[in-house]
């Protein structure tokens, strides 16, 4: 317990954290007078497992039931409490303690980011080919698995996701009838949105079979399968020429080793006067590496890039960056809602999988939220062109078009909303 005790004595400076070890011994941290979180360690190995590498150890201890949070608090409260306190120590406080372990983690993470075709498909299936019902239970009605755009933090996630699509589409400066490639198309919502508002032809590509099957079902149900097409394929195998290219939540899975290939191939696919738009999670500081817990359990092969990595790599392949926006805190609100909806469906998720999976999912969502709320994570939105005349000279066109799109439709209601169910009954 002494390693964990040493870290917490240094980290906790507000509120109080009370830990009861497996042997019943109680440890208290912080001055008190504010929020109090009570945690119980149920296994004699728990404290040491957490202390050796907090980002991995805490997640596994919670998954395995070695760490429990006493009511009325939960794991999200604990994570936000500890990271809010540890923020003044910097993100390094949650990373491996020895230089040898740090170096090893960086090397392993770098190797894990090499995503050749077969590995890329396997990684995508690990992340996105989980039971279809799982995503229905916690995502918004359109199944957007990326940051919502909270113009007002009191908005529903359905409204935030609809506003995000308007915000992204506006930046692409699309004209009716254009041909668009949507790389990493998710569950098809953005591709269908672009066709709905601009009448353009869209090809969406992704590597998770069930995602693509679901996308095709949606397009067929909406009667637009001849205009909005989806294919189970690697973006590196796409051929043809497009007026616009979008990638939303895709670059996190490409891997830095493959950035040259990504920017080179997309440059071949885009017309000379075209526009490429990218939305991805990002670091507000220098390059880093993905923690071992996330790579192992949630996003194998994943890496969140720094802006410097995106800009310098794109410049080498003929791209010009015309617009950059750092989206701060929006994802923390999105993840909070995903967490709440997951808790709302605890029984069904446990039945689909098991308690360990459910706890893993909660830890993932809460841990991600703290990164965007207390850490240095943001979302980058970048507009790339090959010819500076591809977009208007000022940003007014983005604001005007985004407003027009927002006013054109109302957000859908979430069909699993308990209030709707109660009203129907």
N, C-alpha and C positions, 0 to 999 in steps of 0.2 A: 504493500500500500504506500510505501514511502515515496516512490517516484510520482505517483498520482497526487499524493499529498503535497509534494513540493511544487508541482505545477499549479494546483488549485490555490494554494496559499499565495502564490504570486499573481494569479489571474483574477480571482474574485475580489473586486473592490466595491461592488454595489450589491445591495440585497443580501440574501443568505442562501447558501447551498448546504444542505445537510445530507450526509452520506452515511448509511448504516451498512457496514461491511458484513460479509457472510457469517462472521463470528459474533455479530451483535454489537461490535464496537462502533461508536458514533463519532463522526468527524464533522466539524462545522467550519464553514468558510465564509468570509465576508462580514461586514460590520452590522448587517441586519438593518431594520428600519424600512425596508421596502419589500420587494417580492421575495418569497421564500419557496425554494424548490426542494423537495425531499426525494432522495433516490436510495434504492436498496440494491446492494450487490449480493446475488444469491449463490455465487460460485467463488471458491477461494482463488481461482485463477483470474477472475474478472479484472481486478484493479491493475495487476501487472500487464494484462493483455491490452487494456486501454492506454496505460501510460507509455508503452513502448512506441505506439504510433496512434495518437488519438483518433484520427480520421478513420482508420480501419478498425481499430480495437473497439471503439465505442459502438460503431455500427454492428459489428459482429456480436458483441456482448448483448446488445439490445435484441438482435435477431434471435439469438439462442436462448433468450430468457435469463441471461446472467445479470442483466441490468433491468430494473423496473422503476418506473416513476410513480410515486404515490399520488393518488387523487387529492385534490381536484385537478392537478396538473397532468400533463402527458409528455411524450417524448419531444414534441415540437416546442413546448414551453421550456424544457430543459436545454435543448439545443440553442434556441434563441437567447436564453439567459446566459449560458456559458460563453457563446460567441460574442454577445454584446459586451460582456466583461473583458474577454480576451482580445477584443478589437484593438485596444490600446497597445497590446504586445505585438500586433502584426500577425499576418497569416502564418508566419514561420512557427508560431507557437503551437500550431496544430499539426505540424509536419514532423517527420522522423527526427529524433534527437541527435543521433550520431552522424558525423560527416560521411562515414562509410555507407550508412543506410540511406542517407539523402542521395548520394551519388548513385547507389544501386537503383533506387527508385526512379531517378531521372533516366538512367540507361534502359531500364525495363520499360518505362513509359514510352520512350522514343522508339524502341523496337516494336512495341505493341501498336504504335501508330502507323506502321507499314501495312497498308491495306490493299494487298493484291486482290484481283477479282474474286477469287474463291473465298478468301478471308473476309472481304467486304460484304459479300452476300451472307456469310455465316453470322457476321456481327449484326447485320441489319435484321436477320431473322431472330436473333437473340433478343434484340431490343423491341422490335415492332411486331413480331409474329406471335405475341402472347394471345391468350383467349380474347377474341373480339369483344366479348361482353365486358372485360375489364376496363377497356378504354371508354366504353359507353357509360360506365358507372361514374367516372370522375372527370372526363373532359366536357367541354361545352357541347351544345347541340350539333355543331358542325364538325366536331372532333378535331379542333385545331390543337396540335401538340407542341405549340410554341407560345411565346409570350403574348398576352393580351395587351392592347394599348389602352391604358386607363386615363382617358382625358379627364375623368372624374373618378376618384377612388371609390365612390359609392355606387358606381355602375355595376351591373351584373357582368359576369364573365362572358355571357352571350353578347352583350353590348360591346364589351372591350374587344372581343375577337372580331366582331363585325367592323368596328372602327379600325382595327389593325389592318384588315384586308383593304379597306378604303385608303388607308395611309400608304400601304405598299403599292397598290395599283396606281395611285396618283403619281408616285415617284417614277413609274415606268413610262409615263407619257405615251400611253397606248392609243392608237387610232383604230377605228372600227375595221374589222376584217383582217387584222394582222395575224401573223403566225407566231405562236408563243411556245417555248419549251419550258416546262416546269420540272426542274431537277430535284428529286427527292420530294415527290408530290404528296406524301402523307396519305390522308384518307380522301384526297381529291377536292377539298373545299375551296381552295384558292383557284384551282384550274376552272372549276365550275363557276366561280364568282366572276372570273375574267371573261368567260364566254357570255354569262348572263348580262354583263354591263357593256361589253364592247362587241359582242358577236364574233370574237376572234376564234380561230382554230387553235386548240391547245393539245400538246402532247405532254403527258405527265409520265415520268419514269421513276421507278423505285425498285428496291431489291427484296422487299418482304412480300411473299406471295399473297398473304391474306389481305394486306393493304391494297394491293393492285386488284384483287378480286372484289373487294368492297368498293373501290373506285369505279370499276366497270359496272357494278350493280347500280350505283348511284347515277351514273351517266345514262344508263339504259332506262332507269325509272323516270328520269327527267326528260327523256326523249331527245337527248343530245349526243348519243354515242357516236354519231357520224362526225361530230364537230369537236368533241372533247374525248380524246383517246388516251388510254393508259397502257403502259407496257412494262412488263417485268424485265428490266434490263439495266445494266450498268451505264451510267452517263457516258462512259468512255467508248461505248459501242454505238452511240447515237450518231446518225448521219443526216445530212441535209443542211438547210439554211433557214434561219429564223430571224424575225424582226425583233423579238424580245426574248430574253432568257431570265427566268427567276429561279432562285434557290433559297428556300426558307428552311432553316434548321438543317442544312445539308453540310456546310463546311466543317461543322464539328465532327463529322464522320469521315472526312476525306483523309485526314492525316497530313502533317506538315511535309512529309517526304513526297507527297503527291500533289502539293500545290502547283508546282510547275506544270504538271500534266493537266491539272484542272484548268488553269488559266490559258494554257496553250490550246487545249481542245475546245473550250468554249469560245475562244477567239476565232477558231475555224468555223464554228457553227453559226456565229452571229454575222448578220449582214454588215457592210461597212458603216452604214448610218444607224445601226441598231443600238439598243440599250440593254445592259445586264444589271439586274438588281439582286442584291444578296442581303439576307437577314440571318444573323447568327448570334449565338451567345459569344461573349468576348471578355477579355481581360482589360481592365482600365489601366493596367500597368505593363510591365515588360513580359516577355514570353515566360512560360512556366511549364508545369507538367501535370497531367491528370492523376489525382490520388488513386491509390491502389484499390480502395473499396469500390469506387465508381467504375473503374475499369473492369473489376472482377464481376460485379453483380448487376450493373445497370447498362453501361455504355462501353463494351469492349472495343478497343481500337479508337475510342473517342478522344478528342482534344479540343479545348476551347482556346481560340487564337487571340493573340494580342493584335492591335490595329497595325503595328509595325510589320508584322508578318504578312498580313493581307495586302498592305500597300506595296511593300518592296517586291513581293513575289509577282503581283499583277503587273507592275511596271516593266518587268523583264520580258513580258509577252505582249507588248503593244497596247496594254490597257491604260486609260487615263481615268483617274478617280475624280468624279465631278461633284459628288455630294457624300458627306459622312454625317451620321447622326448617332450619338450615344444615347441609348434608351435606358435611363436610370430608374431603378426601383419597380418598373412595371412588372417584371417577372416575379418579384417577391409577392405582389398581390395576386398574380395568377396562381402561383404555387400554393399560396395560402388557401385559395378556393379549391384547388385540386385536392389538397390535404383534407379539407373539411368534407368534401364529397366522398373521399375514400373512407373516412371514419363513418360517414353516414351509411355506407354499404359494407361495413365490417363483416357481418355474418355471411353475406353472399360471397365475398372475396375469400374468406377462410374456407368456405365450402368448395369453391372452385379450385383453390390451391391448398394452403394450410396456414397455420398461425405464423410460421417462420417467414413465409412469403409476405404475408400481410404486414408484419413488423418491418421487414426489409423495405417494403414500398413506403411505409410511413417515414422511415429514417431517410430514405432517398429524397422524398418530397420536402421534408423539414430541413434536411441538410442543404438541399439546393436553394431553398428559400433564404436561409441565413447567408449564403454566398452572395445573393443579390441584395439582401437587406443590410448586412453588416460587413460583408467582404468587398472585394474589388471587381465583382462580376457585373457586366452590363450586357446590353444587346447592341450589336453594331448593325446599322443599315447603311449600305454603300451602293452608290450608283456608279457603274463603270460604262465608259463609252470608248469607241475607237476613233471617233470624230467629234470634236467639241461642239459641232453644230447640231448634234443629235437631240439636244434638249434646249429649251428656251434659256435666255441669258440670266433670268432671275428665278428665285424659288417660288414666286407667286403662283405659278401654274400648279405646283404641288398642293398648296393650301386651297386654292379654288376648286380643284378637282376633288380633293379629299372631302371638302364640305359638300359638294354636289352629290358625291356618292353616299355620304352619311345620311343626307336628307332623302335619299331615294328609297329607303326601306327601313323597316323597324326590325330589331333583333328578334329571333325566334324565342319561344318559351322552351325551357328545358323540360322535356317530357317526364323526367324523373323527379321533378320538383315536388316535395311533400305537400306544399300548399296547393298545388294544382290537383293532386290526388285527393286531398281532403275536400276541396271544393266540389270535385266530381262526385264524391260519395255523399 
